[in-house]
């Protein structure tokens, strides 16, 4: 998605060794995968969380500064120019793309680094230190995993504890209907002055439509959601296929 909510098609990507810092204040070079798109924006490049994490950077927006450990072992600092930052911010607020203006105006090429999928660069997900083994806790398909590095006595203690508390596990949404909001709730931190935006309806294939309807029905039966009609706000669901072939439904 672009800066003004429009759909932006990517032109490809390029892996570049990017150097941060100054020679006299410390530097660090990392490999960054940049996604190339054609959009009309005042920014030349955006760094995602995965690149900032790889750099080990701490960003302070009030100070327009970024600190990170340099190759020489010191703490390097990169400062932004206050005047340029204000001009860039004001220009970004004035950017409004429509199909008509996009045809008339020459779009500015931009290189942006996104982290829609953190696995693009490095797989930073936590992994077990040893091999794991499947253990059936309850009925068919209701399994959990045990660490392969445990001793036989440890396995017996852990499996007994899990078996004695198997009623605490929820295998489907129907197993935990009506969660009290005092236990867990989700709220959107939305500015009261913000204007609601209605997204254009996205067309999905039959497989995705069926998967979305199935997930919505499960949430309705569990009492997690309820039907409500908004006249000025609509968000499309996004379906992402998991490694096991099933669909994960997200709402943005």
Secondary structure, DSSP 8 states (H G I E B T S, - for coil): --TTS----EEEEEEEEEEEEETTTEEEEEEEEEEEEE---S-S----HHHHHHHT-EEETTTTEEEEE-TTSSEEEEE--HHHHHHHHHHHHH----HHHHHHS---EEEE---SSGGGT---S---SS-EEEEE-SSTT-EEEEETT--HHHHHHHHHHHHHTGGG--SSGGGG-S--TTT--------TT----B-------HHHHHHHHHHHHHHHHHTS------SS-B--EEEEE-TTS-EEEEE-
